[in-house]
């Protein structure tokens, strides 16, 4: 997934990077150039991956792009004070592969890349399950967007070449989808406000910390339902007391 890509050439080159590694699904979130898939520069840089470029899904928000996704990794060039757990690219790719192929956690995964100049916003990073950073020369660590896509696509291809199952995931219950987790956070936030534990006028990063806490655990659907049940009863008690 490319979030707000600015340059048509990078979109085409990203399509090429995916196809060379055997992948075909590209999602564009609010691209800065209208009809970017048909831009001559994008088509030229796709260089044979025209099918991947032409079939790319264009959506308005990252929330739309993550619909149906059960595990996602945000690629970032800088550390974040808050956000999901950080994994090396190879470990992130292995984890993504496990979610697709092993145990009960079958579902879509996503690699999420930000805008060429500003990267991903903190809010976008917090929507993802994990964070990855490509180690590079500290004196010159700037990677082109399509190059970053190539690196992660390569790591994912390596992970696909090793089909040995993960015992931890093989025994796990069904993971919660992105929409289910976001619904839980909204429900939980309302419950914390009802308890007067969270002041909406001065939240002090509480929900960001909660997101980081739950992201470390890898929420299952049943766990999300339990937390939403707790939030529901808090809100019901508050209404009765009022």
C-alpha positions, 0 to 999 in steps of 0.5 A: 500500500502506498499512502499519498504517493507524490510521483507517478514514476514511483508508483510505476516502479513500485508495481514493477518491484512487486511483480519481479518478486511474484506479487500483484496487488497494489493499493494506492491511498489518496495519490497526489496525482489524479488518474496516476495509473495512466500517467505516462511516467508511471506506465514507463517505470512499470516496464512490463508490470503494466498489469499490476499498475492497471489493476491497482486499487485506489482508495481515499483513506488508509482505513479503507485500504486496511479493510479485511486486513488482519496484519499490517506493517508500517515502513518508516525511516524514523523512530516513533515515540508511540506506535506498534512493536518494531521488527527488522524487515526480515522478521516482519516479512516472516511474520506476515507470511505466517499470518497468510499461510499457517494456523487459524490466522488466515487473512490478508496482510499489508505492507504500508509505505508513506509519502516520499517526502513526509512518510507515514503520519503517526495516526497511520502508523498506529493503525498498523500491527507492526513497524519496520525500518530498513537499516541503511548508511546512517550518513545517507539513509534516504531510500527511494519509495520504490526501492523500499518496496523492492526490499520488503517484497524481496524479504517477503519472497524469501519468507514464502520460500520457507514454508515451515509452520510456526508452532505459536501461530499454528495453535492460535485462534483467529486474529482480529481484522483491522476494522474489528480492532479500530472498532474496539479502540473507539468503544474502549475510548468512549468507556474510558471517557465515561469512567472519567479516566480519559479527559477528551480535552486533555487525552495525554496520549493515553489512547496511543499508549493503549494502542501500543500495549495491545499491538504487542499482544497480537489481538485475537477476535475473541479477545477483541470481543471480550474488551468490547463487552467490557466497554459495553457494560461500562457504558450501560452502567454509566447510562443507568447511573445518569 
